[in-house]
Amino acid sequence: MKKVFSILTATCVILSLFAISGVCAHGADELTVNSKAKAKVGDRVKYVLYLADTEEEIEGFQMELNYDPEFLETDSEKINFPETDAVVKNIVNGEVLMNWTNVFNKLNFSTKKEFFDIEFTVKKGGETEISKFVKEIYGDDMTYLKSYTWTYDLKINDEPVIVNEPPVITSKDEVVKANQGAYINFLDGKGEKNSPLKDDHPAVTDPDSALLKNRDSAAENHVGETFTANQYGTYIQDVTRYVDKDNPQGGFPVWIIGIISVVVIAGFVVGAIVISKKKH
């Protein structure tokens, strides 16, 4: 009886070891992307970025997509821009740098459209992120967009796993410091104008950015009138309304018109004197 019991015990131990090794192998083979999507080594992961709710037409943008090349691989042939002929500068060390400008062929994203998509192949299991950081995106007044909605989908082997969610914003210090511009990367994917979060609108920013520090302060124009900027966003729009203290209504200042008048009158007088001398 003891012998039978020993055999059964040994068999159970062996089966347990096989089960544990199988679970470990499966875990090592599985990659979690953006905390939600599960993929296996060799699977295709497609990231699709969308833009909507813009009030202005877009004239240009500069941004980058970040991923970990330890877990994912891609190349420039696997990125697609349906609406633009954007330039992908390089894909190195997990950074996809891209930009586009065309003032003669502006883009309308007032309704939801795909901005770009890129496909990766899973190299190894673990946990990783695919994130983005926008440096600049200009409206038709050549200032940053104030109304927009970013969303993204993530597909594993063409099957949607993450749908219509705000994209993850890159928070690496080196990326943020190198790319912080006038545009603010808000976590909810919405602009300062159309987001319901007005007083507390979380974003990934460079706290040492001189531009953002200026936007948080008051700016005084030439006539001493002060326009106070909100926490994010109104500095460029409001503070650029500079007015000359000697010419608050705009147009040519009076003193310039006076000088021009004196020069013209003097010219007539000199001309009259010369003509008079020739006659005599």
Secondary structure, DSSP 8 states (H G I E B T S, - for coil): -HHHHHHHHHHHHHHHHHHHHHHHHHHHHEEEETTTEEEETT-EEEEEEEEE--SS-B-EEEEEEE--TTTEE--GGGEE-SS---EEEEEETTEEEEEEE-TTS-B--SS-EEEEEEEEEE-S-EEE--EEEEEEEE-TTSSB-SS-EEEEEEEETTEEEEEEE---B---HHHHHHH--SS-EETTSB-TTT-S--S---EE--TT-HHHHHHTSEEE-TTS-EEE--SSS-HHHHHT---BTTBTT-SS-HHHHHHHHHHHHHHHHHHHHHHHHHH-
